Amino acid sequence: MIQVDIVLAIAIFLSILLAVVFVLWIFYNRVMPLTTTSSIRWARNPVALFIKGITLFYNFHGGKEKTAAASVEQVQQCPYCTYVFISDKQGGVVMCPRCKSYIAGQAPSPRP
């Protein structure tokens, strides 16, 4: 019996899987008639449809809702964990939502 390392076995499996997906993708693109529009081609291609589904799921179920800052002064970056967040306080002491460290507020610098 041939002894194969687990990492090599996983690499071979993933390579074969990638080759099969690539061949199926080429096959489904070749089978489509040239008169079809690109939207129909997208709808019939299972690989492209899978990728589009993952993209839509990620975009609409991505987690918490993001809000835009009203001004540049509201955007703060924690000097300890480098997390960027929006602060409602103008100056004073602000707490980082990720690492819970206190950050001394800075006065906005004048723009040249």
C-alpha positions in Angstrom: 0.0 0.0 0.0 1.2 3.5 -0.9 1.6 5.7 2.1 0.4 9.3 1.5 0.7 12.2 3.9 -2.7 13.7 4.8 -1.7 17.1 3.5 -0.8 15.6 0.1 -4.1 13.7 0.0 -6.1 16.8 0.7 -4.1 18.7 -1.9 -4.7 16.0 -4.5 -8.4 15.9 -3.7 -8.8 19.7 -4.0 -6.9 19.7 -7.2 -9.1 17.0 -8.7 -12.2 18.8 -7.5 -11.1 22.1 -9.0 -10.3 20.4 -12.3 -13.8 18.8 -12.4 -15.4 22.1 -11.7 -13.3 23.8 -14.4 -14.2 21.1 -16.9 -17.9 21.3 -16.1 -17.7 25.1 -16.4 -16.1 24.8 -19.9 -18.6 22.1 -20.9 -21.6 24.1 -19.9 -20.3 27.2 -21.7 -19.6 25.2 -24.9 -23.0 23.5 -24.9 -24.9 26.9 -24.9 -25.9 28.2 -28.3 -24.2 31.4 -29.4 -27.6 33.2 -29.9 -28.5 33.2 -26.2 -28.0 36.4 -24.2 -25.5 36.5 -21.4 -28.3 36.6 -18.7 -29.7 33.3 -20.0 -26.2 31.9 -20.1 -25.7 33.0 -16.4 -29.0 31.4 -15.4 -28.2 28.0 -17.0 -24.6 27.7 -15.8 -24.6 25.9 -12.4 -21.2 27.1 -11.3 -22.0 30.8 -12.1 -25.4 30.4 -10.5 -23.8 29.0 -7.3 -21.3 31.9 -7.2 -24.1 34.4 -7.7 -26.1 32.8 -4.9 -23.2 32.9 -2.5 -22.7 36.6 -3.4 -26.3 37.5 -2.9 -26.4 35.6 0.5 -23.3 37.4 1.7 -24.5 40.8 0.6 -28.0 40.5 2.2 -27.2 38.3 5.2 -23.8 39.9 6.0 -24.5 40.6 9.6 -25.1 43.9 11.3 -26.2 46.9 9.4 -23.6 49.5 8.6 -24.2 53.2 9.1 -22.4 56.1 7.5 -20.7 58.8 9.5 -22.1 62.3 9.2 -18.7 63.8 9.4 -15.0 62.8 9.3 -14.6 63.8 13.0 -17.0 61.0 14.0 -14.7 58.3 12.7 -12.3 57.0 15.3 -9.5 54.4 15.3 -8.5 52.5 18.4 -4.7 52.8 18.9 -4.6 49.4 20.6 -6.6 47.1 18.4 -6.7 49.4 15.3 -10.5 48.9 15.0 -12.2 51.8 13.1 -15.6 52.8 14.5 -18.1 55.7 14.5 -18.2 57.7 17.7 -21.2 60.0 18.7 -19.1 61.9 21.2 -17.1 65.0 20.0 -14.1 64.9 22.3 -14.0 63.5 25.8 -13.3 59.9 26.5 -14.5 57.3 24.0 -14.6 53.5 24.6 -13.6 51.1 21.8 -16.4 48.7 21.0 -14.0 45.8 20.3 -11.4 45.8 23.0 -13.3 48.1 25.5 -10.2 50.3 26.0 -10.7 54.0 26.8 -9.5 56.5 24.2 -8.9 60.1 25.0 -10.8 62.3 22.5 -8.9 64.7 20.4 -9.9 68.1 19.2 -10.4 68.2 15.4 -7.3 69.6 13.7 -7.7 72.6 11.4 -7.4 71.8 7.7 -4.8 73.7 5.8 
